[in-house]
Amino acid sequence: MSPPVAPPGWSRWLVPPAALSVHLSIGQAYAWSVFKPPLESALGLSGTQSALPFQLGIVMLGLSAAFGGTLVERNGPRWAMTVALVCFSSGFLIAALGAATEQYWLIVLGYGFVGGTGLGIGYISPVSTLIKWFPDRPGMATGIAIMGFGGGALIASPWSAQMLKSFGSDSSGIALAFLVHGLTYAVFMTLGVLLVRVPRGEKPSASGPSALDGVQVSARGAVRTPQFWCLWIVLCMNVTAGIGILEKAAPMITDFFADSSTPVSVSAAAGFVALLSAANMAGRIGWSSTSDLIGRKNIYRVYLGVGALMYGLIAWLGDSSKPLFILAALVILSFYGGGFATIPAYLKDLFGAYQVGAIHGRLLTAWSTAGVLGPLIVNWIADHQEAAGKHGSSLYGLSFLIMIGLLAVGFVANEFVRPVHARHHIPAPREAADVARQQPESA
């Protein structure tokens, strides 16, 4: 499937909606916590076990993005979006079969392995194309698209909760909800496949700079630089801190205020998940656009430094004030989303637009690691604290202190980021394109 080239007069502002149709769909992953309590009840699972499909999905996201990044660069966004559509929708259908037959391993296989592969390919599918369409505003451009991934749960969370209410929260009701998800997202993602285009030349905007101006580094060269690994640590720490709340959001807010005079209902907990999704989404466009003004390093100082402060407020004061808990969690999730949306522009600043999609794919292995660490830290500690007879906010205090330490590690790693040494540079932008044609990289 050859990349569709934009005809003369094609508006670059049609590309973000194409990316959004894919990202809003795969962003459903952030609503997984809505399915955790029904699955635990219907199949007799622990909190750690019910997190496994989500964890494996995030692992596969990073791995498929890393290994498929060069294929996405080579085959173009339409090919990548098609692969994402098939994998993501098929994952839901397999999970539906698993729920209907009460075979949990099929849910893990479908949602986690197959669907997670679709997550990774779909996530990176528009990044390089958007940067080439918007070389003058890379933070804003990637923020618009990646905003959709953060906002997917804003739609999916109440939608999923309503389906479980209508179909029932037993295994058959969960199966039907998975089936409806798979079919609906297949239709919606098709819109992006049909709409996406790539630029005709190096300058899609006559008044803007070329996407291949300045420093250019290949994907193979980038992974040999300390800058890449510093950013790997930065992304991993920021994601671990955010995903620790997001994956367990619904049961977490219920636990925090279970002993208060105003306990949180199931529907209110689902609403909290939707609020977190809104913050995640707003942070992706708001903070990434801000990074175009104040710089990538400065914005990550905010994400990591202020994020640690917010975790401290929740750990020490969160159970005394519901508004404080919600506000601090919203800020953390806005930084979490902003970190994702800013990282492609940070990579473009350091390594150039040449093969930035493949570099981004490799960096997303940090997300795979964080996808295991965040839920594992929060769920494992909560399960053990509950076994020790503790309840409420006491289930999460230790895990939140660990998150503060991880954010501090990320803050230090960001301070070590410097311009890439000239020995890693491709000699000239046009030569970079020649090298790509003559010596195609393996993924």
N, C-alpha and C positions, 0 to 999 in steps of 0.2 A: 504494500500500500504506500504509494509515493505521497510525500507531504503536499497538500493542496496550496498552491501559490496564489496570493491575493491578486485579483485583477486590478488594472489601473483605476484609481479613485476609491479603492476599498478603504473604509474607515478603520483605523486601528482600535477605535473604541468598541468595535464588535467582538474583539478577541477576549476581553475580560468576561463578558457574559458567557462565552463558550467555556471558559475555564471555571466559572462559577457553577455551571450546571453539573460539572463533574465533582467539584469540591464540596458543594452543598450536599451531594449524595453520599460521598464517602465519609463526610463529616458525621454521619450517623454513629460512627464508632464512639463518639464522645457521649452518646446517650446510653451506652451499655449498662450503666448503673441502674437504669430503670428495670432492666431484665434480671438483675441480680437477686432481689428478694423472691420473685416468683420462681426462678430456677432453683434457688435454695430450698424453697418450700416443696416444689413439685418433685424434685429429684433427690432431696436429702443431701444437699451439698453444703460445705462450709464456705465462709467468705473468701478464703484463699482459693478454693476450688472453682467457685463461680466467677472468679476473676481470670481464669485461665484462657478462655477464648479471646478476651480483650488483650491479655498479655501477649499471647502468641500472634494475634493480629498485628500488634505494634512491632513485634520482633520481625515478622515477615514484611511489614512495611519497610523497615530499614534495610533488610537484606535484599528485597526485590528492587528497591530504589538503587542500592549500591551496585548490584550485578546487572541491572537493566538500564542504568543511567546512560551508558554509551549507546545502547540500542535505541533509546529514546532520542538521543541526539542524531543518530544516523537515520532513523526511520520517520521521525517527525511526530508532531503532537496527535494527528488523527490516528495513527497506528497505536500510539500509547493509550489514547482514550478508549479505543475499541477493546484492547486487551483488558484495561481496567474495568470496563463495562461487563465483559464476559465473566471475569473472575469474581468481581464484587457481587454481582447478582447471583451467580452460581453458588457462591458461598452461603448466601441466605437460603437458597433452595435446599442445599445439603443440610444446613442447620435445621430447617423446617422438618425434614425427614427424621433427623436425629431426635427432635423434640417429640414428634408424633409417635415414634417407636420407643421413646425414653432411653435412647442410646446416647449418652452424653458425649462419648468420644466422637460421634458424628457432628455434634454441635461445635466441638473444638476443632475438628478437621475442616468443617465448612466455613464457619465464621472466622476462625483463627488462621488456618493455613491458606485455604483457597481465597477467601475474602481478603485476608491480609496482604496477599500478593497483589490483588487489585488495588488495595489502598496505596501501596508503594508506587506502582506504575502510574496510577491516577494522580497521585500527589505531585510527582515531578513532571507530569506530562506537559503542563503549560509554562513552566518556570523559564526555561531558556527562550521560548518563543516570546513571552511577555517582555523579557529584558531586551530582546532585539527590537521589539516594537516600541518600547519606551526607554531608550538609552538615556534620555534626559531626566527621567524620574523613576529609577529602578525600584526604590523603596515603596513608592506609592503603587506602582504597577503590580509587583508581587504581592503587596498587601491586599489589593482588591481581590485577587484570586484566592489567596490563602485564607483571606477572611471567610470565604465560603466554607472551608474545612472547619474552622472554629464555630461557624454559625449553623452547621448542619444539625447539631443537637437542639438548637432553638426550635427547629421544626420537628425533629424526630422525637424529642423527649415527650412533649404533650401528646403527639400523635401516637407514639407507642403506648403511653399510659392509657389513652382512650381506647385503643384496640384491645389491650389486656382487660380493661373494664368491660368492654362489649363482648369479647370472645371468651373471657374467663382467664384466670391466671394459672390454670392447670396445664398439663403438658400439651393437650390438644389446642388450647387457646394460644399458648406460646408458639406452637407450630404454625397456626394460621396467621399470626402476626408476622412471623418470619417470612412466610410465603408472600403476603401482601407487600412487605418491604422489598423483597427481591424483584418482583414484577414491576412495581412502581418505579424503583430506581433505574431499572433497565430502560424504561421509556424516557425518563428525565435525562439520563446521561447520553442518550442518543442525540439529543438536541445539540450538545457540545461537539459530538463527533461530526455532525453535519455542518456546523457553523465555523469551526476553527480554520484559520489560514496562517501561512507563514509569509514574511515580507518578501517582496520581489528582489530587493537588493540590500545593501548594507545600511542604507539610510531610509527607514520608513517615514521619518519625519524630516521634511526638508530643512527645517530650522534647527533640528536637534543634532547632537553629535553622533558619530558612527558608533555602532555597538562594538566595533573592534578597534576603537581608539585606545591608546595607552598600553599599559602592561598587559601581556597575555601569557598565561601559563596553562599547560596541558593538564588534564586530569591525572595522568601518570606522574607528572612533575609535582603537582600540588600536594599529593599524599606524602611526598618526600620532604616537605617543608615543616618547620616547627609551627608556623602560623596555622596550618591545617589542624594540627593536633591540639593546639591551644583552643581553637574554635570548637573542636570536637568536645573538649572538656566543658567549655562554656555552654554549649547546647545541651549536653547530657545533664549537667547539674540543673540548669533552668527547667528542662523538661521533667526531670525526676521530681522536682519540687511541685510543679503544677499538676502533674498527672497523679500524684499521690492524693490530692484532694478530689480531682475530677473523677477518677475511676470509682471512688467510694462515696461520692457526694451525697446521694440520697440517704443511705443508711447513716452516714456521718452526722448530718444535721439532726436526724432523728435521735441519735444517741446523745448528742451534746445537750439537748433540751428535753430528754425523756423525763427527768425528774422536776422540771420546772412547772410553773402554773399554767403555761401555755405550750404544751407539747406539740411537735410538728407532725401533721397528718401525712398520709401517703401522697395525697394530691399536692400538698404544699411542698413536700420534698421533691416531687417531680418538677414543680415550679421553680425550686431552687436550682435544680440542674439546668433548666432553661435559662435562668438568670446568669448562671456561670457561662453558659454557651454564648449569651449576648455579650458578656464582658470579654470572653475569648475572641469573639468576632470583632468587637469594637477595637480591641487592642491591636489586632492584626492590621487594620487600616490606619488607626490613629497613631499608634506608636511607630509603625514603620514609616509613615509619612513624616513624622517628627524627626526620624533619623536622617531624612534627606536634608534637614535644616541644621541639626546639631551634631551629626556624625554618628557612625555606628558604634564606636567604642564608648562614647558618652551615653548612648541610650542603653547599652548593656550594663553600664555602671548603675543606671536607674533600676533596670530589671532585677539585677542580682542583689544590690544593696538595699533598696527599699523593699524588695520581696522578702529578704531575711527579717526586716523589721515587722512586716505584716504577719509573718509566721510567728514571731515572738508575741505579738498582740493576741493572736488566736490561742497560743499555748497558755498564756498567763491570764488573759481576761476574757477569752471567747465565750466561756459558759456563763458569764455574768451578764452578758448583753447580746441579745439576738441581732440587733442592728450592727453592732461592732463585728460580730462573727461574719455576718453576710458581707459587710463592706470590705473587710480585710480579705475575705476569700475572693471577692470580685476583683480587687486590685491584683492579687496574685495571679488570677486567671487572665487578666488583661495583659500582664507581663509575660505570662506563658505564651499566649497567642502572639504578642508582639515579637517575642524572641524568634518564633517560627517564621514570621513574615519578614523580619529584618535580615535573617541569616543569608538568603540568596543575594541581597544587595551587598552585604558585608563580604561575601565571597567574590562578587563581581568587582568590588573596590580593590581587593587584594590580588586576585588572579585574573581579572578581565572577563569579558563575555564569552571568549572562546572556550567551549566545553564546560561552561559554568553549570549546565544541567547535570553533566556527568559528575562534576566535583560535588555538587549539591547532593546527588544520589549517594555518593560515598560517605558524605558527612552524616547522612541520616542513619547510619549504623549507630550513631550516638542516641538516636531516638529508640532504636531497638533495645539498647542497653537500658535506657531510662524506662522503657515500657515494662521491663522486668523489675527494675529496682524500685520504682515508685510504688506500684501496687503491692509488691512483695513486702516492702518495709512497713507500709500502713496496715495491710491485712494480716501479716504474720504477727506483728506486735499486738494488734487488736485482738486476734484470736487467743494469743497467750495471756494477755491481760484479763480477758474474759474468763479463761480457764482458771486464772488465779483468784477469781471472785470479784474483780473490779467491773465497773460499768460506767456509762455516761462518758464525759470528757476524759476520764482517766484512761480510757482505752487508747487515746491518741497522743498524750503528752510527750512520751519518749520519741515517737516517730517524728513529731513536729520539731523537736530539738535537733534530731538528725538532719532534717531538711535545712535548718538554719546553717548547720555546718557545711552541707553540700553547696549551698548558695555562696558561702564564703570562699570555698575552693574555686568555684566558677568565677567569682569576682577577681581573684588573684590571677587566674589563667588569662582573663581578658586584658589585664595590665601588661602581660608579656607579648601581646600581639604587636608586631612591627611590620613595616613594608617588606615584601618578599625580595630576597637577594636576587641580583641580576642574573646569576648563573642559572636560575630556574626559568627565565623568560624565554618565550618563543621570539626569534630574532625580529620578525615583523608580522603585522596582522595578516597580510596577504600570503606570506610564507606559511603562516599557521594553517590557513585553509588548504594550501598545497600539501602540507605534511599530513593533514587529516585524510586527504584523498589517496595519498601514496602509501601511508602507513596507518591504516585504520586500527584503532585500539581494540583490544578485547575488553569485554565488560568485567 
